[in-house]
């Protein structure tokens, strides 16, 4: 690689169910890539079927990173992800290979591309107060409060995402400043901010149908039994970050007796489509993102040509 040029880091993202993993594995047959997962659910051991986790044989054939690195009872932050991804990029490059970041967790991707704000340490007392209000008033009410305090942050955070609502309110209580302002003051490492990036974005109707078919296939493969086994551990609750993942949250509610399996399935598919919509909203706001419809003729071949052109420019 020529001196002074950016590191050849590649990014492939897109909404859930767009086919990112398949394209990444195809690229691995053409180029010496190692895959760094950009997925907040794949970090957890035991969350396999509902996350569409690549099987062990695939991961042995093509090196994957940041998969199965946490127990479901543990947490994993965007800051930890950026630190791990930065370390892995250097290690992969030292092996003479190409880091390919693949996934659709936009919180992680945003942290990579724009940096992580220097936020205050958490306050257990303030978090307990906010938690108590969330339980008493409902998280959508606290989300509306956040909308009055910090409209930009509220626009990015789902009304039923207690962890992020809590953190945004906590930061404002602690510093008197909006979390969105602090985040805008940050800068990302150049190897990520300058990395060429592509997003797979199927047509809306195609994506919606694919998500419904995929969830039904997951149930047929034993997704409900997977969630039942996680519940049987006895140390997990519906409030753990791992169990708030789309699909897991709805099936957990079914096993709690709150809804029928049919209703849980409908809710999970609807939640997955809503997740995809939020992902697409963020992706379209990124002026550097190159969007590809994977359903167009020779879409993969055109992407492969674009990747090779970028690597050539980067001195690869």
PyMOL commands that set and color helices and strands:
alter all, ss='L'
color gray80, all
select helices_A, chain A and resi 20-28+56-61+78-94+106-114+124-137+139-149+151-156+162-175+179-184+190-193+204-220+223-232+242-244+248-255+261-284+299-313
alter helices_A, ss='H'
color red, helices_A
select strands_A, chain A and resi 10-14+33-37+64-65+98-102+196-200+290-292
alter strands_A, ss='S'
color yellow, strands_A
deselect
rebuild
show_as cartoon
